[in-house]
Amino acid sequence: MPKGKKKKTITESEKKNLHDNCTLIINFNLFIMKTMKLFFAGIALVAMSSALVAQPAPWTVPANFKSMKNPVDKGDASNKAGKTLYDKNCASCHGKIGLGDGVKARALKTFPGDFSKAEYQDQTDGDHFYKTKTGRGEMPKYEGKMSDDDIWNVVNYMRTFKK
């Protein structure tokens, strides 16, 4: 210490204020750290739960259906019939234009699929016929509810959703 300078003494009140301020800073930092942990844990939980919803198990289609040829000619008549059936039976979950955003879609455990994407459009007509006819999980089966020709008309109509 330089000569002539007196050492300043800290009063008890100043000590208490300093202690209180340090305690506040430490508690605030702990609060921030806990909040950040909860925030990132929440983000991780949302990411994991959305991954579970978005990733249904692969749907295996038997080879005889996969290679099945569509016996209904594509065209305006088939698309018109398919649209009528689609609007009545499919749009409530799959959406008006097949984006998977129908009014019932939010209540489903699995995403109903986006028919405009390559993931759907790259499948064979036989794949779509089989899935529509037999159903799975929340997807109802249409065997006995629609004729095979009606299902093929729906398949033809859903092809029009391609982007």
N, C-alpha and C positions, 0 to 999 in steps of 0.2 A: 504494500500500500504506500502511495506517495506520502512524503512527510507533510504534516500540517492538515491532512484530511482525516476527519473523524469517521470511524466506522459507524454506519447507520444501523441502528437496531430496529428490528421489526416488532411492532406491538402485537399483542395477542389477538387483537381485532383484525389486523392485517394478515396474520398467520391463518386465522380462521377463514377469512375471505379467500386467500390464496388456496387453501385446502378445499374449500367449497367449489371454487372455480375449476380446480383440477379434477375433482370428483364429477362435476357436471360434464366436463370434456370427455372423461373416460366413459361415463354412462352414455353419453350421446354417441360416441364411437361404437360402443357395444350394441346400442340400439340399431345403428346403421348396419353393422355387420349382421345382426340377427335378421333384420328386414331384408337385406340382400340375399341371405341364405334362403329365407322363405320365398322370396321372389323367384330365385333361380330353381328352387325345388318345385314351385308351382309351374314354371315354364316346362320343366322336365316332365312333370306329371301330365300336363296338357299334351305335350308332344307324344308321350308314350300312349296315352289313351286315344289320341286321334290316329296314331299309327295302327292301333288295334282295330279301330273302327274301319279305317281305310284299307286294311289288308285282309280281305276274306280269303279263306283257303282256296287254292286252285280248284277249278271245277273241271273234273275229268269227264270228257265226252268219249263214249265208246267209238271205236274205229268205224264201225258200220254206219253210225250217224255222221261222224266227222266227214266221211267221204260221200255222203248222200247228196245226190243232185236235186236241186229245187225243181219240182215238176210244174210249178205255176209260172207262166210267162210273166216277165217283168213288164211293166207298162202302166198306163193311166188307169185302166180298169182294176188291176191288182192293187195299185197304190191307193185308189179311192176306197176299195173294200178294206184294205189293210189299215188305212187311217181311221175309218169308222170303228173297227175292232180295237185298234190301239187306243183311241180316245176313250172308249168304254172300259177297257180292261187294264191298260198299262200306264196311261198318262198320270194317274194319281200318285204313282211312285216315281216313275221314270221321267216325268215332266212332259210338257206339250211338244217340245222338240228334242226329247231324248237326252237332256243334260243331267238327269238324275236329280232334278230339283222339283219334283211333284209335291203337292200339298201334304202327302203322307210320308215323304222321304225323311223329314227330320225326326220322325218317331221311330224310324228303323234302326236296328243295331248295326247294319252294314249298309254301306253306300250302294245304291242301286245301279250305279254305273253310268258312264257318259257314252252314249251311242255314237257321238260325233267323232270320237277319238279313234286313232289307229288301233289301239288295243282291242276295241270292239270290231271295227270295220275289217281288220285283218283276219278275223275268224271266218270259218266257212259258213255257208247258209245252213248246212247240216248241224253245225255247232249250235246255232241260234234256234233252229227247229227243236233240237233235243232239249235245250235248256228251257224253252217255253213250254214244251209238251210235258216234261217231267218235273220241273220246279226243283227247288232246294231251299231249305231254311225258310226265310221270310218270302221268298219268291214262290208264289202259288203254282201248282201244276195246272195246265189247261187241257190235259187229256180228259176227254169226256165233257168238257165245257165248250171247246171249240173243235171244229172238224180239222183234219190235217190240212186241207186246202186253206182254211181260214188262218191257221198258224203260218203257212207259207206266205199268204198275203201280208200278214203282219211283218214277217221277215223282210219281204220285198219293200214294204213301206219304211221300215227302220233303216234300210240301206240309203234312203233319201236324206238321212241326217248327217251323212258324211260331209266334213268340212273341206 
